[in-house]
Amino acid sequence: MGGDAASRRLHAAYTHRFPSTLPLLLLEYSGHGIPWLGLPVLGLAAAIAVGVLDARVLLPAGADGALSTTAAAVATAAAVAYVGLLTDLLAVGVVKVVVRRARPAWNAAGERGTVAAVDRYAFPSGHTSRVVLLAVAASAAPNVPDWVVWAVVGWAAAVAASRVALGRHHVLDIVAGAVLGVANYGVVTAVAPSAVAAVGGVLARVGQRV
């Protein structure tokens, strides 16, 4: 079911060739959901506090006090990604609880740093949906250097592949997670522009008080 045989072969091939799972665990940690909700806000606050960023750069396009059109567009893209991270946690959690597909039997070690009540389940891969969302957001953001886009896309692909290699997921879980990540980005940009603007405005006001 869902590519069980292929998933097991890929997992076995990795463990046979590379006995250490440390690289896979580092990729796993890099894609965890909770840090991605907190670290961007802390990073922005720190950058504003030391004067690296002007808080107004966080204001979305068209808002009073926004900086250049380009800066406002970048701020909007960042706010889209952040709102997407919030909706990603909700969507993945709901689908996992509804589908209730168990993780692979060869997943010897439990998931690290996650909510056990939800993450007993495998479908879809939340790590994959999250990193694909960020990769799409980086690709769509204006004036992002090509090397940055490719770095984010490469990281996202590595995280997705690591989920099967580590034995956390079946191949179909990864495919579903990637589709969900793209769909989530599309829904957020199309349906929730007011939420995106609100997030950008709140972050800007917080930054101005730092």
Backbone torsions as a table, in degrees:
resi	resn	phi	psi	omega
1	MET	NA	133.8	173.8
2	GLY	59.5	29.0	178.5
3	GLY	77.0	33.7	-178.9
4	ASP	-56.1	-47.2	-177.0
5	ALA	-63.4	-45.2	179.7
6	ALA	-64.8	-40.9	179.9
7	SER	-62.0	-43.4	-179.0
8	ARG	-67.2	-39.2	178.5
9	ARG	-63.4	-42.6	179.4
10	LEU	-64.0	-42.0	177.8
11	HIS	-62.8	-45.8	-179.5
12	ALA	-65.3	-37.4	180.0
13	ALA	-63.7	-41.4	179.5
14	TYR	-66.7	-49.4	-175.6
15	THR	-65.2	-28.3	178.0
16	HIS	-72.3	-40.9	-176.0
17	ARG	-84.1	-35.4	-176.4
18	PHE	-128.0	95.7	-176.8
19	PRO	-60.8	-30.8	-177.6
20	SER	-81.9	133.5	175.6
21	THR	-97.0	4.0	-176.5
22	LEU	-55.6	-46.7	178.7
23	PRO	-58.6	-37.9	-179.9
24	LEU	-69.0	-38.9	178.8
25	LEU	-66.2	-37.6	177.0
26	LEU	-63.5	-40.8	176.1
27	LEU	-64.7	-39.5	178.0
28	GLU	-59.8	-48.6	-179.7
29	TYR	-61.8	-37.6	-177.3
30	SER	-66.6	-20.0	-178.6
31	GLY	-106.0	5.6	178.8
32	HIS	-61.3	148.0	-173.5
33	GLY	-75.8	-46.0	-173.7
34	ILE	-61.3	-46.6	177.4
35	PRO	-58.8	-34.5	-179.2
36	TRP	-69.2	-18.1	175.6
37	LEU	-83.7	-34.0	-175.5
38	GLY	-94.1	-41.6	-173.2
39	LEU	-63.3	-41.1	178.4
40	PRO	-59.8	-39.3	-180.0
41	VAL	-67.0	-43.7	178.9
42	LEU	-64.3	-39.7	179.0
43	GLY	-64.6	-42.7	178.1
44	LEU	-64.5	-43.4	179.9
45	ALA	-61.5	-41.9	179.9
46	ALA	-65.3	-42.4	-179.0
47	ALA	-64.1	-38.4	178.1
48	ILE	-70.1	-39.9	-177.7
49	ALA	-63.0	-36.5	-178.4
50	VAL	-91.8	1.3	175.8
51	GLY	86.6	8.9	178.1
52	VAL	-70.9	-35.2	179.6
53	LEU	-121.5	145.4	169.2
54	ASP	-85.8	129.4	-176.9
55	ALA	-56.5	-27.7	-178.3
56	ARG	-67.1	-15.2	178.7
57	VAL	-65.3	-18.9	179.9
58	LEU	-80.3	-14.2	-179.1
59	LEU	-69.8	133.2	-178.2
60	PRO	-71.1	164.1	-178.5
61	ALA	-55.0	134.3	177.5
62	GLY	88.7	-8.6	-178.7
63	ALA	-78.9	150.7	176.8
64	ASP	-61.3	132.4	178.3
65	GLY	85.0	-0.9	178.5
66	ALA	-62.6	150.7	178.7
67	LEU	-78.6	-144.3	-177.9
68	SER	-62.2	161.8	178.3
69	THR	-58.1	-40.6	-179.7
70	THR	-64.1	-46.3	179.6
71	ALA	-61.9	-40.9	179.1
72	ALA	-65.2	-37.1	179.1
73	ALA	-66.8	-39.4	176.7
74	VAL	-64.4	-41.7	178.4
75	ALA	-61.2	-41.7	178.4
76	THR	-62.7	-42.4	179.3
77	ALA	-62.8	-40.1	178.8
78	ALA	-66.5	-39.6	179.1
79	ALA	-66.6	-37.1	176.1
80	VAL	-59.5	-46.5	-179.5
81	ALA	-61.8	-40.2	-178.0
82	TYR	-68.9	-44.3	176.0
83	VAL	-61.4	-39.0	177.9
84	GLY	-61.1	-36.4	177.1
85	LEU	-63.4	-37.8	178.0
86	LEU	-66.9	-47.9	-179.4
87	THR	-68.9	-28.3	177.5
88	ASP	-62.4	-47.0	178.9
89	LEU	-58.5	-42.0	-180.0
90	LEU	-66.2	-49.5	-176.3
91	ALA	-63.9	-45.7	-179.3
92	VAL	-63.1	-43.5	179.7
93	GLY	-61.0	-43.1	-179.8
94	VAL	-64.9	-46.7	-178.6
95	VAL	-64.0	-41.5	-180.0
96	LYS	-61.4	-43.6	-178.5
97	VAL	-68.4	-34.9	179.5
98	VAL	-72.7	-46.7	-176.1
99	VAL	-77.3	-40.9	176.8
100	ARG	56.8	42.4	176.4
101	ARG	-83.9	126.3	-177.6
102	ALA	-68.9	154.8	174.2
103	ARG	-69.9	161.9	-179.5
104	PRO	-55.9	145.9	-179.6
105	ALA	-63.1	-24.5	-178.8
106	TRP	-89.3	9.6	175.2
107	ASN	-78.7	83.9	-171.3
108	ALA	-66.5	-40.8	-177.1
109	ALA	-102.0	139.2	-179.7
110	GLY	-68.5	160.5	178.0
111	GLU	-62.3	141.2	-179.0
112	ARG	-94.5	138.2	168.2
113	GLY	62.1	35.8	-178.4
114	THR	-130.3	177.9	179.8
115	VAL	-86.1	107.6	-171.5
116	ALA	-60.6	-34.4	-177.0
117	ALA	-62.2	-31.9	179.0
118	VAL	-95.1	-40.7	-170.7
119	ASP	-84.7	16.3	163.1
120	ARG	-70.6	-17.9	-174.0
121	TYR	-102.6	155.7	-170.3
122	ALA	-107.5	-26.5	-170.4
123	PHE	-106.6	121.4	-2.0
124	PRO	-91.1	175.7	176.7
125	SER	-76.1	113.5	179.1
126	GLY	-68.5	-35.7	176.7
127	HIS	-60.1	-43.8	-178.0
128	THR	-67.2	-44.4	-180.0
129	SER	-61.0	-37.4	-177.7
130	ARG	-69.0	-49.0	-176.3
131	VAL	-71.5	-31.9	176.5
132	VAL	-67.6	-41.1	174.6
133	LEU	-55.0	-47.5	-178.6
134	LEU	-66.8	-35.9	178.5
135	ALA	-67.1	-41.3	177.7
136	VAL	-65.5	-41.9	179.6
137	ALA	-62.5	-41.7	178.6
138	ALA	-64.9	-38.6	-179.9
139	SER	-68.1	-33.8	-176.5
140	ALA	-86.6	-18.1	-177.2
141	ALA	-69.7	141.9	-178.5
142	PRO	-74.5	146.6	172.2
143	ASN	61.0	24.1	173.8
144	VAL	-86.3	125.9	-178.9
145	PRO	-56.4	145.2	-178.3
146	ASP	-56.6	-38.3	-177.2
147	TRP	-65.9	-31.7	177.5
148	VAL	-69.3	-44.0	178.5
149	VAL	-59.1	-47.8	-178.5
150	TRP	-65.4	-34.8	177.5
151	ALA	-64.5	-43.0	179.6
152	VAL	-67.5	-42.2	178.7
153	VAL	-63.4	-42.3	178.6
154	GLY	-64.0	-41.9	176.4
155	TRP	-61.7	-43.7	-179.9
156	ALA	-61.5	-43.2	179.1
157	ALA	-63.9	-40.1	179.8
158	ALA	-65.9	-41.9	178.3
159	VAL	-62.4	-45.3	-179.4
160	ALA	-60.9	-46.2	179.9
161	ALA	-65.0	-35.1	-177.8
162	SER	-65.3	-25.6	-178.4
163	ARG	-65.5	-36.2	176.8
164	VAL	-78.3	-43.9	-178.7
165	ALA	-61.0	-34.9	-179.7
166	LEU	-80.0	-12.5	179.3
167	GLY	87.5	12.5	-178.6
168	ARG	-78.5	-29.8	-171.1
169	HIS	-140.6	160.1	168.3
170	HIS	-86.0	162.2	-179.9
171	VAL	-58.5	-41.4	-178.1
172	LEU	-62.7	-32.0	177.0
173	ASP	-62.1	-37.7	-179.4
174	ILE	-68.9	-44.7	179.2
175	VAL	-60.6	-45.6	179.8
176	ALA	-63.7	-39.1	178.5
177	GLY	-63.9	-40.7	179.1
178	ALA	-64.8	-43.0	178.5
179	VAL	-62.9	-42.0	179.7
180	LEU	-64.3	-39.1	179.3
181	GLY	-62.1	-44.4	178.6
182	VAL	-66.0	-44.7	-179.2
183	ALA	-63.6	-40.2	179.8
184	ASN	-61.2	-44.3	178.5
185	TYR	-61.2	-43.8	-179.7
186	GLY	-63.2	-41.5	-179.5
187	VAL	-66.8	-44.2	-178.7
188	VAL	-62.5	-43.6	-178.6
189	THR	-69.9	-32.4	-175.6
190	ALA	-88.6	-35.5	-169.2
191	VAL	-105.1	-24.6	-171.3
192	ALA	-121.3	43.6	179.0
193	PRO	-62.9	-32.4	179.3
194	SER	-67.7	-37.5	177.1
195	ALA	-65.2	-40.1	178.4
196	VAL	-62.2	-46.0	179.1
197	ALA	-62.7	-39.6	179.6
198	ALA	-64.1	-42.5	179.6
199	VAL	-63.2	-45.5	178.6
200	GLY	-60.0	-42.6	179.4
201	GLY	-65.1	-42.2	179.1
202	VAL	-63.1	-46.1	179.9
203	LEU	-60.9	-39.9	179.3
204	ALA	-63.8	-44.2	-179.0
205	ARG	-65.4	-39.4	177.6
206	VAL	-63.1	-44.1	-178.9
207	GLY	-63.2	-35.8	-179.8
208	GLN	-69.5	-20.1	179.8
209	ARG	-93.7	-9.0	-178.3
210	VAL	-68.7	NA	NA
